[in-house]
Amino acid sequence: MALLGLLALCSTAEAKPDFSGTYDCTGDDRHEGKYTGTVTLDLVREQSLGQYGAYGFKLEVPGYGSYLGQAAAQGTQLAVHFALTDQSTKDYGTGIASFAKNDAGKWTFDKYYYEPEFKGGNFGTEKCVQR
């Protein structure tokens, strides 16, 4: 019972921000160059606790396809793993994002990502704004 009380205290005492929503993004990929995309984040409440948030992740890039994955947040930092649905390209990786609110009260994030196998190794950045 004491553990349950501690868990309840944790989840209310250090509430996490909810980054759920759709984001318009611009990116710059070392191999592919500049691109645009749409990120959707969905909070998985039953797997989130206190300052920690679990998310489903989807990035859609016109001309390239959909990248599906998952993300874990602590405060305003988010780690994400993603993979293109066409796995033959080895276009998958890991990213880290920092969130902040803009003047309109919308979440924004800047993300750096690393892809160990795509075209011999790759990295890039994205800037995204919540709709």
CNS distance restraints for C-alpha pairs under 8 A (distance, minus, plus):
assign (resid   1 and name CA) (resid   5 and name CA) 6.35 0.50 0.50
assign (resid   2 and name CA) (resid   6 and name CA) 6.24 0.50 0.50
assign (resid   3 and name CA) (resid   7 and name CA) 6.15 0.50 0.50
assign (resid   4 and name CA) (resid   8 and name CA) 6.15 0.50 0.50
assign (resid   5 and name CA) (resid   9 and name CA) 6.13 0.50 0.50
assign (resid   6 and name CA) (resid  10 and name CA) 6.07 0.50 0.50
assign (resid   7 and name CA) (resid  11 and name CA) 6.23 0.50 0.50
assign (resid   8 and name CA) (resid  12 and name CA) 6.42 0.50 0.50
assign (resid   9 and name CA) (resid  13 and name CA) 5.65 0.50 0.50
assign (resid  10 and name CA) (resid  14 and name CA) 6.09 0.50 0.50
assign (resid  10 and name CA) (resid  49 and name CA) 7.27 0.50 0.50
assign (resid  10 and name CA) (resid  50 and name CA) 5.21 0.50 0.50
assign (resid  11 and name CA) (resid  15 and name CA) 6.04 0.50 0.50
assign (resid  11 and name CA) (resid  49 and name CA) 5.31 0.50 0.50
assign (resid  11 and name CA) (resid  50 and name CA) 3.63 0.50 0.50
assign (resid  11 and name CA) (resid  51 and name CA) 7.29 0.50 0.50
assign (resid  12 and name CA) (resid  50 and name CA) 6.32 0.50 0.50
assign (resid  13 and name CA) (resid  50 and name CA) 7.02 0.50 0.50
assign (resid  14 and name CA) (resid  50 and name CA) 5.01 0.50 0.50
assign (resid  14 and name CA) (resid  51 and name CA) 5.25 0.50 0.50
assign (resid  15 and name CA) (resid  50 and name CA) 5.02 0.50 0.50
assign (resid  15 and name CA) (resid  51 and name CA) 5.34 0.50 0.50
assign (resid  16 and name CA) (resid  50 and name CA) 6.00 0.50 0.50
assign (resid  16 and name CA) (resid  51 and name CA) 4.33 0.50 0.50
assign (resid  16 and name CA) (resid  52 and name CA) 6.32 0.50 0.50
assign (resid  16 and name CA) (resid  53 and name CA) 6.73 0.50 0.50
assign (resid  16 and name CA) (resid  74 and name CA) 7.53 0.50 0.50
assign (resid  16 and name CA) (resid  75 and name CA) 5.96 0.50 0.50
assign (resid  17 and name CA) (resid  51 and name CA) 7.84 0.50 0.50
assign (resid  17 and name CA) (resid  75 and name CA) 6.91 0.50 0.50
assign (resid  17 and name CA) (resid  76 and name CA) 7.39 0.50 0.50
assign (resid  18 and name CA) (resid  43 and name CA) 6.98 0.50 0.50
assign (resid  18 and name CA) (resid  53 and name CA) 7.78 0.50 0.50
assign (resid  19 and name CA) (resid  41 and name CA) 6.75 0.50 0.50
assign (resid  19 and name CA) (resid  42 and name CA) 7.75 0.50 0.50
assign (resid  19 and name CA) (resid  43 and name CA) 7.34 0.50 0.50
assign (resid  19 and name CA) (resid 107 and name CA) 7.06 0.50 0.50
assign (resid  20 and name CA) (resid  40 and name CA) 7.33 0.50 0.50
assign (resid  20 and name CA) (resid  41 and name CA) 4.79 0.50 0.50
assign (resid  20 and name CA) (resid  42 and name CA) 4.82 0.50 0.50
assign (resid  20 and name CA) (resid  43 and name CA) 5.66 0.50 0.50
assign (resid  20 and name CA) (resid  55 and name CA) 7.95 0.50 0.50
assign (resid  21 and name CA) (resid  40 and name CA) 5.69 0.50 0.50
assign (resid  21 and name CA) (resid  41 and name CA) 5.43 0.50 0.50
assign (resid  21 and name CA) (resid  42 and name CA) 6.66 0.50 0.50
assign (resid  21 and name CA) (resid 130 and name CA) 6.67 0.50 0.50
assign (resid  21 and name CA) (resid 131 and name CA) 7.49 0.50 0.50
assign (resid  22 and name CA) (resid  38 and name CA) 6.88 0.50 0.50
assign (resid  22 and name CA) (resid  39 and name CA) 5.71 0.50 0.50
assign (resid  22 and name CA) (resid  40 and name CA) 4.50 0.50 0.50
assign (resid  22 and name CA) (resid  41 and name CA) 6.61 0.50 0.50
assign (resid  22 and name CA) (resid 130 and name CA) 5.71 0.50 0.50
assign (resid  22 and name CA) (resid 131 and name CA) 5.86 0.50 0.50
assign (resid  23 and name CA) (resid  38 and name CA) 5.59 0.50 0.50
assign (resid  23 and name CA) (resid  39 and name CA) 5.03 0.50 0.50
assign (resid  23 and name CA) (resid  40 and name CA) 6.32 0.50 0.50
assign (resid  23 and name CA) (resid 128 and name CA) 5.70 0.50 0.50
assign (resid  23 and name CA) (resid 129 and name CA) 5.08 0.50 0.50
assign (resid  23 and name CA) (resid 130 and name CA) 4.14 0.50 0.50
assign (resid  23 and name CA) (resid 131 and name CA) 5.60 0.50 0.50
assign (resid  24 and name CA) (resid  36 and name CA) 7.67 0.50 0.50
assign (resid  24 and name CA) (resid  37 and name CA) 6.26 0.50 0.50
assign (resid  24 and name CA) (resid  38 and name CA) 4.92 0.50 0.50
assign (resid  24 and name CA) (resid  39 and name CA) 6.65 0.50 0.50
assign (resid  24 and name CA) (resid 128 and name CA) 5.38 0.50 0.50
assign (resid  24 and name CA) (resid 129 and name CA) 5.40 0.50 0.50
assign (resid  24 and name CA) (resid 130 and name CA) 6.43 0.50 0.50
assign (resid  24 and name CA) (resid 131 and name CA) 6.83 0.50 0.50
assign (resid  25 and name CA) (resid  36 and name CA) 5.57 0.50 0.50
assign (resid  25 and name CA) (resid  37 and name CA) 5.09 0.50 0.50
assign (resid  25 and name CA) (resid  38 and name CA) 5.77 0.50 0.50
assign (resid  25 and name CA) (resid  39 and name CA) 7.11 0.50 0.50
assign (resid  25 and name CA) (resid 126 and name CA) 6.38 0.50 0.50
assign (resid  25 and name CA) (resid 127 and name CA) 5.50 0.50 0.50
assign (resid  25 and name CA) (resid 128 and name CA) 4.10 0.50 0.50
assign (resid  25 and name CA) (resid 129 and name CA) 6.53 0.50 0.50
assign (resid  26 and name CA) (resid  34 and name CA) 7.35 0.50 0.50
assign (resid  26 and name CA) (resid  35 and name CA) 5.86 0.50 0.50
assign (resid  26 and name CA) (resid  36 and name CA) 4.47 0.50 0.50
assign (resid  26 and name CA) (resid  37 and name CA) 6.41 0.50 0.50
assign (resid  26 and name CA) (resid 126 and name CA) 5.61 0.50 0.50
assign (resid  26 and name CA) (resid 127 and name CA) 5.52 0.50 0.50
assign (resid  26 and name CA) (resid 128 and name CA) 6.55 0.50 0.50
assign (resid  27 and name CA) (resid  33 and name CA) 8.00 0.50 0.50
assign (resid  27 and name CA) (resid  34 and name CA) 5.58 0.50 0.50
assign (resid  27 and name CA) (resid  35 and name CA) 5.16 0.50 0.50
assign (resid  27 and name CA) (resid  36 and name CA) 6.01 0.50 0.50
assign (resid  27 and name CA) (resid  37 and name CA) 7.74 0.50 0.50
assign (resid  27 and name CA) (resid 124 and name CA) 7.20 0.50 0.50
assign (resid  27 and name CA) (resid 125 and name CA) 5.53 0.50 0.50
assign (resid  27 and name CA) (resid 126 and name CA) 4.13 0.50 0.50
assign (resid  27 and name CA) (resid 127 and name CA) 6.39 0.50 0.50
assign (resid  28 and name CA) (resid  32 and name CA) 7.71 0.50 0.50
assign (resid  28 and name CA) (resid  33 and name CA) 5.29 0.50 0.50
assign (resid  28 and name CA) (resid  34 and name CA) 4.35 0.50 0.50
assign (resid  28 and name CA) (resid  35 and name CA) 6.29 0.50 0.50
assign (resid  28 and name CA) (resid 124 and name CA) 5.53 0.50 0.50
assign (resid  28 and name CA) (resid 125 and name CA) 5.45 0.50 0.50
assign (resid  28 and name CA) (resid 126 and name CA) 6.53 0.50 0.50
assign (resid  29 and name CA) (resid  33 and name CA) 4.74 0.50 0.50
assign (resid  29 and name CA) (resid  34 and name CA) 6.19 0.50 0.50
assign (resid  29 and name CA) (resid  35 and name CA) 7.66 0.50 0.50
assign (resid  29 and name CA) (resid 122 and name CA) 7.67 0.50 0.50
assign (resid  29 and name CA) (resid 123 and name CA) 6.23 0.50 0.50
assign (resid  29 and name CA) (resid 124 and name CA) 4.33 0.50 0.50
assign (resid  29 and name CA) (resid 125 and name CA) 6.64 0.50 0.50
assign (resid  30 and name CA) (resid 122 and name CA) 6.25 0.50 0.50
assign (resid  30 and name CA) (resid 123 and name CA) 5.86 0.50 0.50
assign (resid  30 and name CA) (resid 124 and name CA) 5.75 0.50 0.50
assign (resid  31 and name CA) (resid 119 and name CA) 7.74 0.50 0.50
assign (resid  31 and name CA) (resid 122 and name CA) 6.77 0.50 0.50
assign (resid  35 and name CA) (resid  61 and name CA) 7.54 0.50 0.50
assign (resid  36 and name CA) (resid  61 and name CA) 6.34 0.50 0.50
assign (resid  36 and name CA) (resid  62 and name CA) 7.42 0.50 0.50
assign (resid  37 and name CA) (resid  59 and name CA) 6.62 0.50 0.50
assign (resid  37 and name CA) (resid  60 and name CA) 5.45 0.50 0.50
assign (resid  37 and name CA) (resid  61 and name CA) 4.44 0.50 0.50
assign (resid  37 and name CA) (resid  62 and name CA) 6.75 0.50 0.50
assign (resid  38 and name CA) (resid  59 and name CA) 5.58 0.50 0.50
assign (resid  38 and name CA) (resid  60 and name CA) 5.21 0.50 0.50
assign (resid  38 and name CA) (resid  61 and name CA) 6.70 0.50 0.50
assign (resid  39 and name CA) (resid  57 and name CA) 7.22 0.50 0.50
assign (resid  39 and name CA) (resid  58 and name CA) 5.56 0.50 0.50
assign (resid  39 and name CA) (resid  59 and name CA) 4.40 0.50 0.50
assign (resid  39 and name CA) (resid  60 and name CA) 6.50 0.50 0.50
assign (resid  39 and name CA) (resid 128 and name CA) 7.94 0.50 0.50
assign (resid  40 and name CA) (resid  56 and name CA) 7.99 0.50 0.50
assign (resid  40 and name CA) (resid  57 and name CA) 5.94 0.50 0.50
assign (resid  40 and name CA) (resid  58 and name CA) 5.18 0.50 0.50
assign (resid  40 and name CA) (resid  59 and name CA) 6.54 0.50 0.50
assign (resid  41 and name CA) (resid  55 and name CA) 6.11 0.50 0.50
assign (resid  41 and name CA) (resid  56 and name CA) 5.72 0.50 0.50
assign (resid  41 and name CA) (resid  57 and name CA) 4.99 0.50 0.50
assign (resid  41 and name CA) (resid  58 and name CA) 6.73 0.50 0.50
assign (resid  42 and name CA) (resid  55 and name CA) 5.20 0.50 0.50
assign (resid  42 and name CA) (resid  56 and name CA) 5.06 0.50 0.50
assign (resid  42 and name CA) (resid  57 and name CA) 6.79 0.50 0.50
assign (resid  43 and name CA) (resid  53 and name CA) 6.94 0.50 0.50
assign (resid  43 and name CA) (resid  54 and name CA) 5.90 0.50 0.50
assign (resid  43 and name CA) (resid  55 and name CA) 4.47 0.50 0.50
assign (resid  43 and name CA) (resid  56 and name CA) 6.58 0.50 0.50
assign (resid  44 and name CA) (resid  48 and name CA) 6.45 0.50 0.50
assign (resid  44 and name CA) (resid  53 and name CA) 7.43 0.50 0.50
assign (resid  44 and name CA) (resid  54 and name CA) 5.31 0.50 0.50
assign (resid  44 and name CA) (resid  55 and name CA) 5.30 0.50 0.50
assign (resid  44 and name CA) (resid  56 and name CA) 6.97 0.50 0.50
assign (resid  45 and name CA) (resid  49 and name CA) 8.00 0.50 0.50
assign (resid  45 and name CA) (resid  53 and name CA) 7.56 0.50 0.50
assign (resid  45 and name CA) (resid  54 and name CA) 7.16 0.50 0.50
assign (resid  47 and name CA) (resid  53 and name CA) 7.34 0.50 0.50
assign (resid  47 and name CA) (resid  54 and name CA) 5.83 0.50 0.50
assign (resid  48 and name CA) (resid  52 and name CA) 5.62 0.50 0.50
assign (resid  48 and name CA) (resid  53 and name CA) 4.51 0.50 0.50
assign (resid  48 and name CA) (resid  54 and name CA) 5.25 0.50 0.50
assign (resid  49 and name CA) (resid  53 and name CA) 6.46 0.50 0.50
assign (resid  51 and name CA) (resid  73 and name CA) 7.83 0.50 0.50
assign (resid  51 and name CA) (resid  74 and name CA) 5.61 0.50 0.50
assign (resid  51 and name CA) (resid  75 and name CA) 5.61 0.50 0.50
assign (resid  52 and name CA) (resid  72 and name CA) 7.09 0.50 0.50
assign (resid  52 and name CA) (resid  73 and name CA) 5.43 0.50 0.50
assign (resid  52 and name CA) (resid  74 and name CA) 4.73 0.50 0.50
assign (resid  52 and name CA) (resid  75 and name CA) 6.86 0.50 0.50
assign (resid  53 and name CA) (resid  72 and name CA) 5.66 0.50 0.50
assign (resid  53 and name CA) (resid  73 and name CA) 4.80 0.50 0.50
assign (resid  53 and name CA) (resid  74 and name CA) 6.54 0.50 0.50
assign (resid  54 and name CA) (resid  70 and name CA) 7.54 0.50 0.50
assign (resid  54 and name CA) (resid  71 and name CA) 5.94 0.50 0.50
assign (resid  54 and name CA) (resid  72 and name CA) 4.76 0.50 0.50
assign (resid  54 and name CA) (resid  73 and name CA) 6.44 0.50 0.50
assign (resid  55 and name CA) (resid  70 and name CA) 5.67 0.50 0.50
assign (resid  55 and name CA) (resid  71 and name CA) 4.99 0.50 0.50
assign (resid  55 and name CA) (resid  72 and name CA) 6.26 0.50 0.50
assign (resid  56 and name CA) (resid  69 and name CA) 6.28 0.50 0.50
assign (resid  56 and name CA) (resid  70 and name CA) 4.67 0.50 0.50
assign (resid  56 and name CA) (resid  71 and name CA) 6.34 0.50 0.50
assign (resid  57 and name CA) (resid  68 and name CA) 5.84 0.50 0.50
assign (resid  57 and name CA) (resid  69 and name CA) 4.89 0.50 0.50
assign (resid  57 and name CA) (resid  70 and name CA) 4.96 0.50 0.50
assign (resid  57 and name CA) (resid  71 and name CA) 6.37 0.50 0.50
assign (resid  57 and name CA) (resid  80 and name CA) 7.65 0.50 0.50
assign (resid  57 and name CA) (resid  82 and name CA) 7.50 0.50 0.50
assign (resid  58 and name CA) (resid  66 and name CA) 6.85 0.50 0.50
assign (resid  58 and name CA) (resid  67 and name CA) 5.62 0.50 0.50
assign (resid  58 and name CA) (resid  68 and name CA) 4.64 0.50 0.50
assign (resid  58 and name CA) (resid  69 and name CA) 6.28 0.50 0.50
assign (resid  58 and name CA) (resid  82 and name CA) 7.85 0.50 0.50
assign (resid  59 and name CA) (resid  66 and name CA) 5.68 0.50 0.50
assign (resid  59 and name CA) (resid  67 and name CA) 4.95 0.50 0.50
assign (resid  59 and name CA) (resid  68 and name CA) 6.55 0.50 0.50
assign (resid  60 and name CA) (resid  64 and name CA) 7.93 0.50 0.50
assign (resid  60 and name CA) (resid  65 and name CA) 5.84 0.50 0.50
assign (resid  60 and name CA) (resid  66 and name CA) 4.45 0.50 0.50
assign (resid  60 and name CA) (resid  67 and name CA) 6.28 0.50 0.50
assign (resid  61 and name CA) (resid  65 and name CA) 5.43 0.50 0.50
assign (resid  61 and name CA) (resid  66 and name CA) 6.37 0.50 0.50
assign (resid  65 and name CA) (resid  84 and name CA) 6.84 0.50 0.50
assign (resid  65 and name CA) (resid  85 and name CA) 7.31 0.50 0.50
assign (resid  66 and name CA) (resid  84 and name CA) 5.70 0.50 0.50
assign (resid  66 and name CA) (resid  85 and name CA) 6.01 0.50 0.50
assign (resid  67 and name CA) (resid  82 and name CA) 5.75 0.50 0.50
assign (resid  67 and name CA) (resid  83 and name CA) 4.91 0.50 0.50
assign (resid  67 and name CA) (resid  84 and name CA) 4.14 0.50 0.50
assign (resid  67 and name CA) (resid  85 and name CA) 5.95 0.50 0.50
assign (resid  67 and name CA) (resid  92 and name CA) 7.92 0.50 0.50
assign (resid  68 and name CA) (resid  82 and name CA) 5.31 0.50 0.50
assign (resid  68 and name CA) (resid  83 and name CA) 5.53 0.50 0.50
assign (resid  68 and name CA) (resid  84 and name CA) 6.51 0.50 0.50
assign (resid  68 and name CA) (resid  85 and name CA) 6.87 0.50 0.50
assign (resid  69 and name CA) (resid  80 and name CA) 7.11 0.50 0.50
assign (resid  69 and name CA) (resid  81 and name CA) 5.39 0.50 0.50
assign (resid  69 and name CA) (resid  82 and name CA) 4.21 0.50 0.50
assign (resid  69 and name CA) (resid  83 and name CA) 6.36 0.50 0.50
assign (resid  70 and name CA) (resid  80 and name CA) 5.80 0.50 0.50
assign (resid  70 and name CA) (resid  81 and name CA) 5.66 0.50 0.50
assign (resid  70 and name CA) (resid  82 and name CA) 6.79 0.50 0.50
assign (resid  71 and name CA) (resid  78 and name CA) 6.51 0.50 0.50
assign (resid  71 and name CA) (resid  79 and name CA) 5.43 0.50 0.50
assign (resid  71 and name CA) (resid  80 and name CA) 4.12 0.50 0.50
assign (resid  71 and name CA) (resid  81 and name CA) 6.34 0.50 0.50
assign (resid  72 and name CA) (resid  78 and name CA) 5.58 0.50 0.50
assign (resid  72 and name CA) (resid  79 and name CA) 5.33 0.50 0.50
assign (resid  72 and name CA) (resid  80 and name CA) 6.52 0.50 0.50
assign (resid  73 and name CA) (resid  77 and name CA) 5.52 0.50 0.50
assign (resid  73 and name CA) (resid  78 and name CA) 4.16 0.50 0.50
assign (resid  73 and name CA) (resid  79 and name CA) 6.30 0.50 0.50
assign (resid  74 and name CA) (resid  78 and name CA) 6.47 0.50 0.50
assign (resid  76 and name CA) (resid  98 and name CA) 5.86 0.50 0.50
assign (resid  76 and name CA) (resid  99 and name CA) 5.10 0.50 0.50
assign (resid  76 and name CA) (resid 100 and name CA) 7.17 0.50 0.50
assign (resid  77 and name CA) (resid  96 and name CA) 7.23 0.50 0.50
assign (resid  77 and name CA) (resid  97 and name CA) 5.79 0.50 0.50
assign (resid  77 and name CA) (resid  98 and name CA) 4.81 0.50 0.50
assign (resid  77 and name CA) (resid  99 and name CA) 6.41 0.50 0.50
assign (resid  78 and name CA) (resid  96 and name CA) 5.66 0.50 0.50
assign (resid  78 and name CA) (resid  97 and name CA) 5.06 0.50 0.50
assign (resid  78 and name CA) (resid  98 and name CA) 6.46 0.50 0.50
assign (resid  78 and name CA) (resid  99 and name CA) 7.89 0.50 0.50
assign (resid  79 and name CA) (resid  94 and name CA) 7.32 0.50 0.50
assign (resid  79 and name CA) (resid  95 and name CA) 5.73 0.50 0.50
assign (resid  79 and name CA) (resid  96 and name CA) 4.51 0.50 0.50
assign (resid  79 and name CA) (resid  97 and name CA) 6.42 0.50 0.50
assign (resid  80 and name CA) (resid  94 and name CA) 5.59 0.50 0.50
assign (resid  80 and name CA) (resid  95 and name CA) 5.05 0.50 0.50
assign (resid  80 and name CA) (resid  96 and name CA) 6.22 0.50 0.50
assign (resid  80 and name CA) (resid  97 and name CA) 7.99 0.50 0.50
assign (resid  81 and name CA) (resid  92 and name CA) 7.64 0.50 0.50
assign (resid  81 and name CA) (resid  93 and name CA) 5.79 0.50 0.50
assign (resid  81 and name CA) (resid  94 and name CA) 4.46 0.50 0.50
assign (resid  81 and name CA) (resid  95 and name CA) 6.41 0.50 0.50
assign (resid  82 and name CA) (resid  92 and name CA) 5.53 0.50 0.50
assign (resid  82 and name CA) (resid  93 and name CA) 5.57 0.50 0.50
assign (resid  82 and name CA) (resid  94 and name CA) 6.41 0.50 0.50
assign (resid  83 and name CA) (resid  87 and name CA) 7.36 0.50 0.50
assign (resid  83 and name CA) (resid  90 and name CA) 7.94 0.50 0.50
assign (resid  83 and name CA) (resid  91 and name CA) 6.01 0.50 0.50
assign (resid  83 and name CA) (resid  92 and name CA) 3.94 0.50 0.50
assign (resid  83 and name CA) (resid  93 and name CA) 6.45 0.50 0.50
assign (resid  84 and name CA) (resid  89 and name CA) 7.89 0.50 0.50
assign (resid  84 and name CA) (resid  90 and name CA) 7.79 0.50 0.50
assign (resid  84 and name CA) (resid  91 and name CA) 5.59 0.50 0.50
assign (resid  84 and name CA) (resid  92 and name CA) 6.05 0.50 0.50
assign (resid  87 and name CA) (resid  91 and name CA) 6.86 0.50 0.50
assign (resid  89 and name CA) (resid 118 and name CA) 6.79 0.50 0.50
assign (resid  90 and name CA) (resid 117 and name CA) 5.88 0.50 0.50
assign (resid  90 and name CA) (resid 118 and name CA) 5.25 0.50 0.50
assign (resid  91 and name CA) (resid 115 and name CA) 6.89 0.50 0.50
assign (resid  91 and name CA) (resid 117 and name CA) 7.09 0.50 0.50
assign (resid  91 and name CA) (resid 118 and name CA) 4.97 0.50 0.50
assign (resid  92 and name CA) (resid 115 and name CA) 5.72 0.50 0.50
assign (resid  92 and name CA) (resid 116 and name CA) 7.85 0.50 0.50
assign (resid  92 and name CA) (resid 117 and name CA) 7.66 0.50 0.50
assign (resid  92 and name CA) (resid 118 and name CA) 7.10 0.50 0.50
assign (resid  93 and name CA) (resid 113 and name CA) 6.74 0.50 0.50
assign (resid  93 and name CA) (resid 114 and name CA) 5.47 0.50 0.50
assign (resid  93 and name CA) (resid 115 and name CA) 4.22 0.50 0.50
assign (resid  93 and name CA) (resid 116 and name CA) 6.73 0.50 0.50
assign (resid  94 and name CA) (resid 113 and name CA) 5.55 0.50 0.50
assign (resid  94 and name CA) (resid 114 and name CA) 5.51 0.50 0.50
assign (resid  94 and name CA) (resid 115 and name CA) 6.66 0.50 0.50
assign (resid  95 and name CA) (resid 111 and name CA) 6.41 0.50 0.50
assign (resid  95 and name CA) (resid 112 and name CA) 5.43 0.50 0.50
assign (resid  95 and name CA) (resid 113 and name CA) 3.91 0.50 0.50
assign (resid  95 and name CA) (resid 114 and name CA) 6.24 0.50 0.50
assign (resid  96 and name CA) (resid 111 and name CA) 5.45 0.50 0.50
assign (resid  96 and name CA) (resid 112 and name CA) 5.57 0.50 0.50
assign (resid  96 and name CA) (resid 113 and name CA) 6.48 0.50 0.50
assign (resid  97 and name CA) (resid 109 and name CA) 6.01 0.50 0.50
assign (resid  97 and name CA) (resid 110 and name CA) 5.34 0.50 0.50
assign (resid  97 and name CA) (resid 111 and name CA) 4.09 0.50 0.50
assign (resid  97 and name CA) (resid 112 and name CA) 6.55 0.50 0.50
assign (resid  98 and name CA) (resid 109 and name CA) 5.31 0.50 0.50
assign (resid  98 and name CA) (resid 110 and name CA) 5.56 0.50 0.50
assign (resid  98 and name CA) (resid 111 and name CA) 6.69 0.50 0.50
assign (resid  99 and name CA) (resid 107 and name CA) 6.52 0.50 0.50
assign (resid  99 and name CA) (resid 108 and name CA) 5.56 0.50 0.50
assign (resid  99 and name CA) (resid 109 and name CA) 4.38 0.50 0.50
assign (resid  99 and name CA) (resid 110 and name CA) 6.92 0.50 0.50
assign (resid 100 and name CA) (resid 107 and name CA) 5.71 0.50 0.50
assign (resid 100 and name CA) (resid 108 and name CA) 5.47 0.50 0.50
assign (resid 100 and name CA) (resid 109 and name CA) 6.42 0.50 0.50
assign (resid 101 and name CA) (resid 105 and name CA) 5.44 0.50 0.50
assign (resid 101 and name CA) (resid 106 and name CA) 5.30 0.50 0.50
assign (resid 101 and name CA) (resid 107 and name CA) 4.51 0.50 0.50
assign (resid 101 and name CA) (resid 108 and name CA) 5.90 0.50 0.50
assign (resid 102 and name CA) (resid 106 and name CA) 5.52 0.50 0.50
assign (resid 102 and name CA) (resid 107 and name CA) 6.41 0.50 0.50
assign (resid 102 and name CA) (resid 108 and name CA) 6.61 0.50 0.50
assign (resid 106 and name CA) (resid 129 and name CA) 7.05 0.50 0.50
assign (resid 106 and name CA) (resid 130 and name CA) 5.64 0.50 0.50
assign (resid 106 and name CA) (resid 131 and name CA) 7.45 0.50 0.50
assign (resid 107 and name CA) (resid 129 and name CA) 6.21 0.50 0.50
assign (resid 107 and name CA) (resid 130 and name CA) 5.39 0.50 0.50
assign (resid 108 and name CA) (resid 127 and name CA) 7.44 0.50 0.50
assign (resid 108 and name CA) (resid 128 and name CA) 5.49 0.50 0.50
assign (resid 108 and name CA) (resid 129 and name CA) 4.44 0.50 0.50
assign (resid 108 and name CA) (resid 130 and name CA) 6.07 0.50 0.50
assign (resid 109 and name CA) (resid 127 and name CA) 5.90 0.50 0.50
assign (resid 109 and name CA) (resid 128 and name CA) 5.32 0.50 0.50
assign (resid 109 and name CA) (resid 129 and name CA) 6.75 0.50 0.50
assign (resid 110 and name CA) (resid 125 and name CA) 7.26 0.50 0.50
assign (resid 110 and name CA) (resid 126 and name CA) 5.72 0.50 0.50
assign (resid 110 and name CA) (resid 127 and name CA) 4.66 0.50 0.50
assign (resid 110 and name CA) (resid 128 and name CA) 6.52 0.50 0.50
assign (resid 111 and name CA) (resid 125 and name CA) 5.47 0.50 0.50
assign (resid 111 and name CA) (resid 126 and name CA) 5.07 0.50 0.50
assign (resid 111 and name CA) (resid 127 and name CA) 6.51 0.50 0.50
assign (resid 112 and name CA) (resid 123 and name CA) 7.39 0.50 0.50
assign (resid 112 and name CA) (resid 124 and name CA) 5.86 0.50 0.50
assign (resid 112 and name CA) (resid 125 and name CA) 4.54 0.50 0.50
assign (resid 112 and name CA) (resid 126 and name CA) 6.65 0.50 0.50
assign (resid 113 and name CA) (resid 123 and name CA) 5.40 0.50 0.50
assign (resid 113 and name CA) (resid 124 and name CA) 5.48 0.50 0.50
assign (resid 113 and name CA) (resid 125 and name CA) 6.28 0.50 0.50
assign (resid 114 and name CA) (resid 121 and name CA) 7.80 0.50 0.50
assign (resid 114 and name CA) (resid 122 and name CA) 5.94 0.50 0.50
assign (resid 114 and name CA) (resid 123 and name CA) 4.38 0.50 0.50
assign (resid 114 and name CA) (resid 124 and name CA) 6.87 0.50 0.50
assign (resid 115 and name CA) (resid 121 and name CA) 5.70 0.50 0.50
assign (resid 115 and name CA) (resid 122 and name CA) 4.92 0.50 0.50
assign (resid 115 and name CA) (resid 123 and name CA) 5.86 0.50 0.50
assign (resid 116 and name CA) (resid 120 and name CA) 7.15 0.50 0.50
assign (resid 116 and name CA) (resid 121 and name CA) 4.56 0.50 0.50
assign (resid 116 and name CA) (resid 122 and name CA) 6.34 0.50 0.50
assign (resid 117 and name CA) (resid 121 and name CA) 4.90 0.50 0.50
assign (resid 117 and name CA) (resid 122 and name CA) 7.37 0.50 0.50
assign (resid 118 and name CA) (resid 122 and name CA) 6.01 0.50 0.50
